[in-house]
Structure formats: C-alpha cells, structure tokens
C-alpha cells in the first residue's frame, strides 16, 4: 500500500486511510474487551456482597445456636 502511495503521489491519503482502518480495529477490540469485562465485574461484585453478608450473618447464627 505504501509503495502504491509513493508511485501515485497519494501517500498522505493512503496513510490517512490506513490510520482510519487501525482506528476502527482498536475501537472494535475495546468494545469486545468491555463486553467480556462487564459480566466478570458483575460476578466479582456478587462474590464480594456474598462475603460481606456471610461475615455478618454467620456470627449471628452461631450466637443463636447457644
């Protein structure tokens, strides 16, 4: 592509086009990463909430058994 740009004298246009293509690829990769990260963060938050609830309720249950 660079060779064609040099031969035709349209190097700036071709480099701009290549930059746009890479820009689109980066945006797509970020969207995919966020799509995978969101459910993972929800699971982590759910586990954290369960740990907090368990740390509060287990001592209360143990005290009630006596």
Secondary structure, 3 states (H helix, E strand, C coil): CHHHHHHHCCHHHHHHHHHHHHHHHHHHHHHHHHHHHHHHHHHHHHHHHHHHHHHHHHHHHHHHHC
